[in-house]
Amino acid sequence: MRYVIVIAAVTFFLIWDGLYNQGRYLDTAVRGVTHVVRSVTGES
């Protein structure tokens, strides 16, 4: 049951971010994750 709640919350956030913020928060999160992955793997 807790997984259903987590999935619903993530889905709600993605829809809200897309509708009201043009994906700004999702874009920032993806950029941050990409930066961390590049830092860990040593790619430039």
C-alpha positions as CSV (number, residue, x, y, z in Angstrom):
1,M,0.0,0.0,0.0
2,R,2.8,2.4,0.8
3,Y,4.2,1.9,-2.7
4,V,0.9,2.9,-4.2
5,I,1.0,6.1,-2.1
6,V,4.6,6.9,-3.2
7,I,3.8,6.3,-6.9
8,A,0.6,8.4,-6.7
9,A,2.6,11.2,-5.0
10,V,5.4,11.2,-7.6
11,T,2.8,11.1,-10.4
12,F,0.9,14.0,-8.9
13,F,4.2,16.0,-8.6
14,L,5.1,15.3,-12.2
15,I,1.7,16.4,-13.5
16,W,1.7,19.5,-11.3
17,D,5.2,20.5,-12.3
18,G,4.4,20.0,-16.0
19,L,1.1,21.9,-15.9
20,Y,2.1,24.9,-13.6
21,N,5.9,25.2,-13.9
22,Q,6.6,24.0,-17.4
23,G,8.7,21.2,-16.0
24,R,11.1,23.5,-14.2
25,Y,11.6,21.4,-11.1
26,L,11.9,18.2,-13.1
27,D,14.5,19.8,-15.4
28,T,16.5,21.0,-12.4
29,A,16.4,17.6,-10.8
30,V,17.6,15.9,-14.0
31,R,20.4,18.4,-14.4
32,G,21.5,17.8,-10.8
33,V,21.4,14.0,-11.2
34,T,23.3,14.2,-14.5
35,H,26.0,16.4,-12.8
36,V,26.4,13.9,-9.9
37,V,26.6,10.9,-12.2
38,R,29.3,12.7,-14.4
39,S,31.2,13.6,-11.2
40,V,31.2,10.0,-10.0
41,T,32.0,8.4,-13.3
42,G,34.7,11.0,-14.1
43,E,33.2,12.0,-17.4
44,S,33.6,15.6,-18.5
